[in-house]
Amino acid sequence: MHSSSRRRLTAVALSTVVAATGAACSSGSGSADAKGSDSGTYTVWDPYPQFAKGSDWVKLLDACGAKAGVKIKRTGYDTSDLASKALLAAQQDNSADVLIVDNPVVSTLAEAGVLTSTEDNKLDTSKVDPNLLAAGQSDGKTYGTPIGANTLALYYNKKVLKEAGVDIASVKDWTSLTAALAKVKAAGKKGITFSAIGTEEGSFQFLPWFWGAGAKLTALDSARAASALSLWKDWLKEGYAPNSVINNTQTTSWQEFAGGDYAFAENGTWQLANAKKAGFDYGVLPIPGADGGSAAAPTGGEFVTIPTQGDTGRYATTQKLATCLTSTQNLYDTDTTLSYVAPTSEVQAKQVAANAELKPWVAAVKAAKGRTSDDLGTKYPKISEQLWKAVQSALSGAKSPKDALTSAQAAVK
């Protein structure tokens, strides 16, 4: 294995990482000490601070360490904090041996020279679904392997739809979805809620509609992009969606849906446990494309990566650790704990066999797309920022959807 040359890490790289951190990932706080000098101790940094010592996740890390004949020194960080610390640690040649990082950040870390590619580290990614692996690819190389994925779909309230006379099987595209919302409003109930806040969460939630229209992130001002933003704008205008979406996070949007009056809510796999607590029958529908089929929704979730080390002798053991964490059985256990969909068809089938409620989520993940895919890499954060600003501008009435997106594209250029 060869150590890739490390490029100069700049404040620009740091800000790019912070801007790109996921809208669909865990958060919390943590701290870590420097890597132990004992060669028998290997460090793992992850974005799961909610899992304390004694949790199944930490037990898995320790088990993989024992299998490789080493001790594990693990620290859980907040998602954005982890990315920044990874860059700083690389400057000091003090990187963690295994870094589990939010997928939109992988390309930025790779471009900064922080990560080794699978060509160098020999991680086997042959079983991973290509659309999920793409989130960790840049300039023709792959940097790590996904530990799991989450994405967006439409939750629906069966009682509200029944009272409005809506057959969920009829909802197949934007026209039929809008018709369903009209029936729901006419029945005295509320239509759909989502998050359009002026942050990455807003872009994350808009992307299924943007991509579902056939739009591309390299052309924010296309007619197809305008049709997606016009859809949201018209829903607010007709009262099918509340004005609160402009300030809604995915959490507050979910709270609106959990009240029981809304027919639909756009949200993610991470709400499954809360859905069961909501007290009403619900279903899950992949977000439809403009003309039918499942729209590509953005993938959340993390990649297991192997950072560049000055001491290249550590790589062989590190590869064993990463391979252990992403083995079939361990992926199943980890993704069940995280409420993620596994990145391989083999484990996905096992998940659905154990829990039929995951079937629509597996379908959504199969159609999903990485935010940095299409070789956008470090360009994505800037594009995303202009996209959420355009959404805010259009929904608030400051600009028409077309003008808002024209301004966004000009700012990106």
C-alpha positions as CSV (number, residue, x, y, z in Angstrom):
1,M,0.0,0.0,0.0
2,H,1.2,3.4,-0.9
3,S,0.7,6.6,1.2
4,S,-0.9,9.2,-1.0
5,S,0.7,12.7,-1.0
6,R,-0.9,15.0,1.4
7,R,-1.9,18.4,0.0
8,R,-1.8,21.5,2.0
9,L,-4.9,21.7,4.2
10,T,-6.4,25.2,4.3
11,A,-9.1,27.1,6.1
12,V,-11.1,26.8,2.8
13,A,-11.1,23.0,3.2
14,L,-12.2,23.3,6.8
15,S,-15.1,25.5,5.9
16,T,-16.1,23.3,3.1
17,V,-16.2,20.3,5.4
18,V,-18.4,22.1,7.9
19,A,-20.8,23.3,5.2
20,A,-21.1,19.8,3.7
21,T,-21.9,17.9,6.9
22,G,-25.0,15.8,6.6
23,A,-28.6,16.7,7.2
24,A,-29.4,13.1,8.0
25,C,-26.9,12.1,10.5
26,S,-26.5,11.8,14.3
27,S,-25.2,14.6,16.4
28,G,-23.8,15.1,19.9
29,S,-20.5,16.0,21.4
30,G,-17.3,14.2,22.3
31,S,-13.6,14.5,22.7
32,A,-10.6,12.4,21.9
33,D,-7.0,12.1,22.9
34,A,-4.1,11.8,20.5
35,K,-3.4,8.3,19.1
36,G,-1.6,6.1,21.6
37,S,2.1,5.6,20.9
38,D,1.7,1.9,21.6
39,S,1.6,0.1,18.2
40,G,-0.9,-2.3,19.7
41,T,-3.5,0.4,20.1
42,Y,-5.5,1.6,17.1
43,T,-7.8,4.7,17.1
44,V,-11.3,4.9,15.7
45,W,-13.2,8.2,15.4
46,D,-16.9,8.0,14.6
47,P,-19.9,10.4,14.6
48,Y,-21.9,8.3,17.1
49,P,-21.4,10.0,20.5
50,Q,-24.7,8.7,21.6
51,F,-23.2,5.2,21.9
52,A,-21.3,5.0,25.2
53,K,-18.9,2.4,26.6
54,G,-20.8,-0.9,26.9
55,S,-23.1,-0.2,23.9
56,D,-23.4,-2.7,21.1
57,W,-21.5,-0.4,18.8
58,V,-18.5,-0.1,21.2
59,K,-18.6,-3.9,21.8
60,L,-18.4,-4.4,18.0
61,L,-15.3,-2.1,17.8
62,D,-13.6,-4.0,20.6
63,A,-14.5,-7.3,19.0
64,C,-13.0,-6.3,15.7
65,G,-9.9,-5.1,17.5
66,A,-9.5,-8.4,19.4
67,K,-9.9,-10.3,16.1
68,A,-7.1,-8.2,14.6
69,G,-5.0,-8.6,17.8
70,V,-5.0,-5.0,18.9
71,K,-6.8,-2.7,21.4
72,I,-9.2,0.0,20.2
73,K,-9.2,3.5,21.4
74,R,-12.5,5.0,20.2
75,T,-14.0,8.5,20.4
76,G,-17.4,9.6,19.2
77,Y,-17.7,13.2,17.9
78,D,-20.4,15.5,16.7
79,T,-20.6,15.1,12.9
80,S,-19.2,18.6,12.0
81,D,-16.7,18.5,14.7
82,L,-15.3,15.2,13.6
83,A,-14.7,16.4,10.0
84,S,-12.8,19.5,11.2
85,K,-10.7,17.5,13.7
86,A,-9.9,15.0,11.0
87,L,-8.4,17.8,8.9
88,L,-6.4,19.2,11.8
89,A,-5.1,15.8,12.8
90,A,-3.9,15.1,9.3
91,Q,-1.9,18.3,9.4
92,Q,0.0,16.9,12.4
93,D,0.3,13.4,11.0
94,N,-1.9,12.3,13.9
95,S,-4.9,10.9,12.0
96,A,-7.1,8.2,13.5
97,D,-6.5,4.8,12.0
98,V,-10.1,4.3,11.1
99,L,-12.3,7.3,10.4
100,I,-16.1,6.9,10.0
101,V,-17.3,10.1,8.4
102,D,-20.5,11.6,6.9
103,N,-20.6,10.7,3.2
104,P,-20.7,14.3,1.7
105,V,-17.4,15.0,3.5
106,V,-15.5,12.1,2.0
107,S,-14.6,13.9,-1.3
108,T,-13.3,17.0,0.6
109,L,-11.1,14.9,2.9
110,A,-9.9,12.9,-0.1
111,E,-9.1,16.1,-2.1
112,A,-7.1,17.4,0.9
113,G,-5.0,14.2,0.9
114,V,-6.4,12.9,4.2
115,L,-7.7,9.6,3.0
116,T,-6.2,6.6,1.2
117,S,-8.1,5.1,-1.7
118,T,-9.4,1.6,-1.9
119,E,-6.9,1.0,-4.7
120,D,-4.2,1.6,-2.0
121,N,-5.9,0.2,1.1
122,K,-7.4,-2.9,-0.6
123,L,-10.9,-2.5,1.0
124,D,-13.3,-4.8,-0.9
125,T,-16.3,-2.7,-2.2
126,S,-17.5,-5.2,-4.8
127,K,-20.8,-6.0,-3.0
128,V,-21.8,-2.4,-2.3
129,D,-24.6,-0.9,-4.3
130,P,-23.0,1.4,-6.9
131,N,-25.3,4.4,-6.2
132,L,-24.3,4.3,-2.5
133,L,-20.6,3.8,-3.3
134,A,-20.6,6.8,-5.6
135,A,-20.9,9.2,-2.6
136,G,-17.4,8.2,-1.7
137,Q,-15.9,8.5,-5.2
138,S,-13.8,11.4,-6.6
139,D,-11.7,11.7,-9.7
140,G,-12.2,8.0,-10.5
141,K,-11.1,6.7,-7.2
142,T,-13.1,5.3,-4.2
143,Y,-12.3,6.4,-0.7
144,G,-13.7,3.9,1.8
145,T,-17.0,2.0,1.9
146,P,-20.4,2.9,3.3
147,I,-21.4,1.5,6.7
148,G,-25.1,2.1,5.9
149,A,-27.5,4.6,4.4
150,N,-30.6,6.5,5.2
151,T,-32.7,8.6,2.9
152,L,-36.0,10.3,2.6
153,A,-39.5,9.1,1.7
154,L,-43.1,10.1,2.4
155,Y,-44.8,9.0,5.6
156,Y,-48.5,9.0,5.3
157,N,-51.4,8.9,7.8
158,K,-53.8,6.1,6.8
159,K,-56.8,7.5,8.7
160,V,-56.5,11.0,7.2
161,L,-56.2,9.6,3.7
162,K,-59.2,7.3,4.2
163,E,-61.4,10.1,5.5
164,A,-60.4,12.2,2.5
165,G,-61.2,9.4,0.1
166,V,-57.6,9.0,-1.1
167,D,-56.4,5.6,-2.2
168,I,-52.6,5.6,-1.6
169,A,-52.1,3.3,-4.6
170,S,-53.3,6.2,-6.8
171,V,-50.3,8.4,-5.7
172,K,-47.8,7.7,-8.4
173,D,-46.5,11.1,-9.6
174,W,-46.7,14.8,-8.8
175,T,-50.1,15.3,-10.4
176,S,-51.7,12.5,-8.5
177,L,-50.0,13.6,-5.2
178,T,-51.2,17.1,-5.7
179,A,-54.7,15.8,-6.4
180,A,-54.6,13.8,-3.1
181,L,-53.5,16.9,-1.2
182,A,-56.5,18.8,-2.6
183,K,-58.9,16.1,-1.4
184,V,-57.3,16.1,2.0
185,K,-57.7,19.9,2.3
186,A,-61.3,19.7,1.1
187,A,-61.9,17.2,3.9
188,G,-60.7,19.7,6.5
189,K,-57.3,18.1,7.2
190,K,-53.8,19.2,6.5
191,G,-51.8,18.1,3.4
192,I,-48.0,17.7,3.6
193,T,-45.2,19.0,5.8
194,F,-41.5,19.1,5.1
195,S,-38.3,21.1,5.9
196,A,-37.4,24.0,3.7
197,I,-35.1,25.7,6.2
198,G,-32.2,27.8,5.0
199,T,-29.5,25.1,5.8
200,E,-28.3,21.9,4.4
201,E,-31.5,20.3,5.7
202,G,-33.5,22.4,3.3
203,S,-31.4,21.3,0.3
204,F,-31.5,17.7,1.5
205,Q,-35.3,17.7,1.5
206,F,-35.7,19.6,-1.7
207,L,-33.3,17.3,-3.7
208,P,-35.8,14.4,-4.3
209,W,-38.2,16.9,-6.0
210,F,-35.3,18.6,-7.8
211,W,-33.9,15.3,-9.1
212,G,-37.4,13.9,-9.5
213,A,-38.0,16.6,-12.1
214,G,-34.9,15.5,-14.0
215,A,-32.9,18.6,-12.9
216,K,-29.1,18.5,-12.4
217,L,-27.1,20.3,-9.7
218,T,-24.8,21.7,-12.4
219,A,-27.7,23.6,-13.9
220,L,-29.8,25.1,-11.1
221,D,-31.6,27.5,-13.5
222,S,-33.0,24.8,-15.7
223,A,-36.7,24.6,-16.5
224,R,-36.9,21.3,-14.8
225,A,-35.4,22.8,-11.6
226,A,-38.0,25.6,-11.8
227,S,-40.8,23.1,-12.1
228,A,-39.7,21.4,-8.8
229,L,-39.5,24.7,-6.9
230,S,-42.8,25.8,-8.4
231,L,-44.4,22.6,-7.1
232,W,-43.4,23.5,-3.5
233,K,-44.4,27.1,-4.1
234,D,-47.9,26.1,-5.4
235,W,-48.4,23.8,-2.4
236,L,-47.9,26.7,-0.1
237,K,-50.1,29.0,-2.2
238,E,-53.0,26.5,-2.2
239,G,-52.6,25.7,1.5
240,Y,-51.6,22.1,0.9
241,A,-48.4,22.8,2.9
242,P,-48.0,25.2,5.8
243,N,-45.9,28.4,5.7
244,S,-44.0,26.9,8.7
245,V,-42.0,24.8,6.3
246,I,-39.7,27.8,5.6
247,N,-38.4,27.5,9.2
248,N,-39.0,23.8,9.8
249,T,-36.1,21.5,10.5
250,Q,-36.7,17.8,9.9
251,T,-37.4,17.5,13.6
252,T,-40.1,20.2,13.8
253,S,-41.6,19.0,10.5
254,W,-41.9,15.5,12.1
255,Q,-43.5,17.0,15.1
256,E,-46.2,18.6,12.9
257,F,-46.9,15.2,11.3
258,A,-46.9,13.4,14.6
259,G,-49.8,15.6,15.7
260,G,-52.1,13.4,13.5
261,D,-53.7,16.0,11.2
262,Y,-51.3,15.8,8.3
263,A,-51.7,13.4,5.4
264,F,-48.0,13.3,4.4
265,A,-44.6,14.2,5.8
266,E,-41.3,14.0,4.0
267,N,-38.8,12.5,6.4
268,G,-36.3,9.8,6.9
269,T,-35.6,6.3,8.2
270,W,-34.4,7.8,11.5
271,Q,-38.0,8.6,12.3
272,L,-39.2,4.9,12.3
273,A,-39.1,4.5,16.0
274,N,-41.0,7.8,16.5
275,A,-43.6,6.7,13.9
276,K,-44.4,3.7,15.9
277,K,-45.0,6.0,18.9
278,A,-47.2,8.4,17.0
279,G,-50.4,6.6,17.9
280,F,-51.9,6.2,14.4
281,D,-51.6,3.9,11.5
282,Y,-49.0,5.0,9.0
283,G,-47.4,3.9,5.8
284,V,-44.3,4.8,3.8
285,L,-44.2,5.7,0.1
286,P,-41.0,6.4,-1.9
287,I,-41.1,10.0,-3.1
288,P,-42.6,10.0,-6.6
289,G,-40.9,11.5,-9.6
290,A,-42.6,14.2,-11.6
291,D,-43.8,11.7,-14.2
292,G,-43.9,8.6,-12.0
293,G,-41.4,6.1,-10.6
294,S,-39.3,6.7,-7.5
295,A,-37.4,10.0,-7.4
296,A,-33.7,9.8,-6.4
297,A,-33.5,11.0,-2.8
298,P,-30.2,12.0,-1.3
299,T,-28.3,9.5,0.8
300,G,-27.3,10.1,4.4
301,G,-25.0,7.8,6.3
302,E,-21.4,7.3,6.8
303,F,-18.3,5.8,5.1
304,V,-15.6,3.7,6.8
305,T,-12.4,5.3,5.6
306,I,-8.7,4.7,6.2
307,P,-6.7,8.0,6.7
308,T,-3.2,8.5,5.4
309,Q,-0.5,7.7,7.9
310,G,3.1,8.6,8.2
311,D,3.7,5.1,9.6
312,T,2.6,3.0,6.7
313,G,3.1,-0.2,8.7
314,R,-0.2,0.4,10.4
315,Y,-2.2,-0.1,7.2
316,A,-2.4,-3.9,7.2
317,T,-4.1,-4.0,10.6
318,T,-6.3,-1.0,9.9
319,Q,-7.6,-2.8,6.8
320,K,-8.5,-5.8,8.9
321,L,-10.5,-3.5,11.3
322,A,-12.4,-1.8,8.5
323,T,-13.1,-5.1,6.8
324,C,-14.5,-6.5,10.1
325,L,-16.7,-3.5,10.7
326,T,-18.3,-3.9,7.2
327,S,-18.6,-7.7,7.1
328,T,-22.1,-9.0,6.3
329,Q,-23.1,-9.9,9.9
330,N,-21.6,-6.8,11.4
331,L,-23.3,-4.5,8.8
332,Y,-26.6,-6.1,9.7
333,D,-26.2,-5.6,13.4
334,T,-24.8,-2.0,13.0
335,D,-27.5,-0.9,10.6
336,T,-30.2,-2.3,12.7
337,T,-28.9,-0.3,15.7
338,L,-28.6,2.9,13.6
339,S,-31.9,2.4,11.8
340,Y,-30.0,2.5,8.5
341,V,-30.5,0.5,5.3
342,A,-27.4,-1.7,4.6
343,P,-25.3,-0.8,1.6
344,T,-25.4,-4.3,0.0
345,S,-28.3,-6.3,-1.4
346,E,-27.4,-9.3,0.6
347,V,-27.8,-7.5,3.9
348,Q,-30.8,-5.5,2.7
349,A,-32.7,-8.8,2.0
350,K,-31.8,-10.0,5.5
351,Q,-33.2,-6.7,7.0
352,V,-36.5,-6.9,5.1
353,A,-36.9,-10.6,6.1
354,A,-36.6,-9.5,9.8
355,N,-38.6,-6.3,9.4
356,A,-41.1,-5.9,6.6
357,E,-41.5,-2.2,7.4
358,L,-38.1,-1.6,5.8
359,K,-39.2,-2.7,2.4
360,P,-40.2,0.8,1.1
361,W,-37.0,2.2,2.6
362,V,-34.8,-0.3,0.8
363,A,-36.6,0.7,-2.4
364,A,-35.9,4.4,-1.6
365,V,-32.3,3.7,-0.9
366,K,-32.0,1.7,-4.2
367,A,-33.1,4.8,-6.0
368,A,-31.1,7.2,-3.9
369,K,-28.1,9.3,-4.9
370,G,-25.1,10.8,-3.2
371,R,-25.1,14.6,-2.9
372,T,-21.5,14.7,-4.1
373,S,-22.1,12.1,-6.9
374,D,-21.5,13.1,-10.6
375,D,-18.0,14.1,-9.5
376,L,-19.3,17.3,-7.8
377,G,-17.1,16.6,-4.8
378,T,-16.1,19.8,-3.1
379,K,-18.3,21.9,-5.4
380,Y,-21.4,20.5,-3.7
381,P,-21.5,22.7,-0.5
382,K,-21.5,26.0,-2.6
383,I,-24.2,24.6,-4.9
384,S,-26.3,23.5,-2.0
385,E,-26.0,26.8,-0.2
386,Q,-27.3,28.6,-3.3
387,L,-30.1,26.0,-3.7
388,W,-31.4,26.4,-0.2
389,K,-31.3,30.2,-0.6
390,A,-33.3,29.9,-3.8
391,V,-35.9,27.7,-2.0
392,Q,-36.2,30.3,0.8
393,S,-36.5,33.2,-1.7
394,A,-39.2,31.5,-3.7
395,L,-41.3,30.2,-0.8
396,S,-41.1,33.5,1.0
397,G,-42.4,35.3,-2.1
398,A,-39.2,37.4,-2.5
399,K,-38.6,36.0,-6.0
400,S,-40.3,33.8,-8.5
401,P,-39.0,30.2,-8.6
402,K,-37.4,30.9,-12.0
403,D,-35.7,34.1,-10.9
404,A,-34.6,32.6,-7.6
405,L,-32.9,29.7,-9.4
406,T,-31.4,32.0,-12.0
407,S,-29.7,34.0,-9.2
408,A,-28.6,30.8,-7.6
409,Q,-26.9,29.6,-10.7
410,A,-25.2,33.0,-11.3
411,A,-23.8,32.9,-7.7
412,V,-22.4,29.4,-8.2
413,K,-20.6,30.5,-11.3
